[in-house]
Amino acid sequence: MEESGIEGGIEDGIEGGIDGDIEARIYRAVFEGVTHQRLAPGTKLPEAALCALFGVSRALVRKVLQRLAHDHIVALRPNRGAIVAMPSPEETRQIFEARRALEAALVRLAVRHATKADLAELRRHLKEEHTALHRCTQPEWARLASTFHLRVARLARNPILERYLSELMSRCSLIVALYEPPGHAACEHGEHAAVVDAMAHGDADTAVRLMEAHLLVLERNIALDRPVSQRSLGQMLGLG
C-alpha cells in the first residue's frame, strides 16, 4: 500500500516502534491533533497531563513521545518537557529547497523510464484525486495528493532517491499540516495533471518546471503565525 511520508510515519509509529493498543492510541491522538490542526506548533504536552488523560504510566508516555520526536512531530526539550514541533522559517525554507531539488531529479528520471502502463496508472491516480477532492474528507485528499509525488518518484527507478524523498515529505507534510491556513488544498489537482501531461509528451524540462512551480505554491501557502489555542489539552487531542 502506498502512503504519504507522514501517513507512513504514523503506521511505523504504531506497528514498528510502539507496541500495544494504548500506545498506538496515544500516538494517533497526538498525530491527528497535529494533522487536523487542533494542536498548534509549540503546544505543551506535559507527561503528567497525558498520563491522566489516558490512564497510563509516565514510562509509557515517554516512550510514545520519543517516537513522536523521532518522527519530527514533537520536540523534546531537556528539563522542560515535550512540545508540538515548531519548524522555523529558515528550516522550512531549507526543507522545501531540498525537496524541490530532489523532485527535479526524480521527475527527470521518471520521464526517461516511465512506460505507457506507468503513465496510465498515474492517470488513474489523478481520477482518484479528483473524486476525493469533491467527495472525501481533507485527510483522504491530502493522503492521495502526497502519494502522487511518491508514485512519480517510484517511476524514476532509483530507490535511494525515492527513500530520501519519502523522508523529506514526512517533514514537509508536517509543516503543511501545522501551518497551512484552512481552505487551502495541500496540493492542487490541476497542477498534478499538468505534470503528468508533460511526462506523457516526454518533455522533461517542462515537467520539472511545472513540479518546481507547484512546490513553490505549496510553500508560499504556509503561514508561520498560527494563534495559540485556548482549549484544553484533552479537547485538542479530540478527547472531549
N, C-alpha and C positions, 0 to 999 in steps of 0.2 A: 504494500500500500504506500502510495506517495504522500508525503506530508510536507507542510511548510517547515522552515527551520524551527520556529517557535513551537509548532504543534509536535514536531519530533522531540523537542526538548521536554515537553510535559510527559510524553509517553515514556521516554527514557527515565525521567524522574520517578514515574510511577512503577515501571516494570523493571528497569535496570538497576536503579540505585536505591530505591526505597521499598521496603517490604512491609506488607500489611495494609489492610483496608483503611485504617485510621490515618496512617502516614500518607497514603495516597489522597485521602480526603483533605488533609491539611494542605498538602502541596497544591492540589487542584483549587482549593478555596483561595489561596494567595494568588496563584497563577491567573485564575479567572477574574479575581478582583482587579488585577493589573490590566489584563487584556480588555476587560469590559469598562475600564476607566473609572472604577469605583475607588481604587487605591491610587492616589496621586503620587508622583515622584516625591521622595523624601518622607512619606508617611512612616511613622514609627511602628515597629512590630515587636512590642515587648514580649519577652518569653513568658512572663507571668500571666499576661492577658491571654495569650494563645493557649497556655495550659488550662486556664479557667474556661475558655470558650469551648475547647474540645475535650476537656476532662482527661488530659494525658500528662505524662511526666515531663519535666524540664529536659531530660536527656533526649526524649523522642522529638520534642520541638526543636532542639538544637540540631538534631540530625536532619530534619526537614529543611531548616534554614540554611544549613551548609550546602545541601543540594541546590536550593534556590540560588544561593550565592554562586555556586559553580556554573549555573545556567544564566548568570548575569541578571537575574530577576530582582534580587535583593543585594544589598551591600552590608557586610558585617563590619562594624566599627569597634575596635578594641575598647573595652570598658564602657561602651555606650550603646551596645545592642544593635539590632538589625533595623534597616530602613528599606523602603522600596527604592530600587536603583535610581540614580539621578545622573544620567549621561549629560556631560557638559556640552555646551555648543561646540567647543573645539573637538571633543571626542566624537560627537555626532557628525561633524564635517569630515573627520578623518575616516570614519566607518563608511560613510556614503561615497567618499572619494575612492576608497579601496574597492568598494563594490562596483562602482562604475568601471574601473579599470579591469576588474576581473570579468565582469559580464561582457565587456567589449571583446576580450579574448575568447570567451566561451561562445558568443554569438558567431564570431568569425569562423571558429572551428565547426560549429553546428551547421552553418551554411555549406561548408565543404563536405560534411559527412552525411547530412540528412538525406534519407531516401523519400520516395513518394509516400510510402507507408508511414514514415515518421511524420511527415507534414500532414497527412490525413488524420493522424492521431492528435496532433496539435489542434487541428480544426475541430475535432470532436470535443477537445477540452474547452475550446472557445465557446462552443454551444452550451456546455455545462455552466461556464461562467455567466453567459447571458441569461440562462434560466435562473441561476442563483441570484443574480443581480436584481431580478424582478419578483422572485417568489420566496427566497430563503432569507434567513437571518444574516446579520452582518458577520458573525463569526464564520459561517459557512462560505460566504462570499470571499472573506479575507483568506480563508484556507485555500480556496481554489485559485485566487489571484497569486498567492505565493507559490503554489505548486506549479503554475505556469513557468515561472523562472527556473525552477528545478528541472522541469521537463526539457526546456531548451538546453540547459546545461548538460543533461544526460546525452543529448544528441551530439555534443562535442567529442564524445568518446574519450574523455580524459578524466578518469575517476578522481585523480588527485585535485585537479582544479574544481571538479564538482563538489568534492568534500569541503574545500576551502569556501566555496560559495554558500554551502549549507550552513557553515559556522557563521559566516558574515550575515546571512539572512536572519539567523536567530537574533543577532544583535539589532539589526535593522527593524525586525518585526516588533521587538520590544519597544524600541524608540517610537515607532509609529503608534503602537498601542498606548503608550504613555502620553504622547504629546500631540497626536493629530486631532484637530478640532472635530467635534461631531458634525456629521453631514458630508465629510469627505470620504471618498472611496479609497481604500488602501492602494489600489491600482485601477487605472482606467481601462475598461474592456476594449474600447476602440483603439487605444494605444497598443495593446497586445496584438490585436488583429492586424494592425499596420506592420508590426514587426514580422509576423508570420507571412504576410503578403510579400514583403521584401525578400524573406528567406526563400519563398516559393519561386521567385524570379531569379534566384541565385545572386542577388545583389547584396553582397556582404557589407559594403560601405554604407549603404542606406539602412540596412538592418541595424548596424552598430550605431549609426547616428540617431535612429529612432529610439533605440533602447536607452542611449545616454540621455536623450531629451526626456524620456519617460521617467527615468530615475531622478533627474533634476527636479521635475514637477513634484514627485513624491517627497523629496527633501524639502522643497520650498513650502509644502503644506504643513510642515511641522511647526508647532508653536511651543516654545520653551517656557511659557509663563502661565501654566495652568494654576487656578486658585486652589488653596488648601480647603479640603472638605471639612465640614463641621459635624459630620455624622460619626457615630461610634465605630470602633474597630469591627465589632460584630456586624453592624449594618454594611460596612464597606466590604466585608467578606461574604456578604449575602446570607448571613445567619439570622436576620431579623431586622 
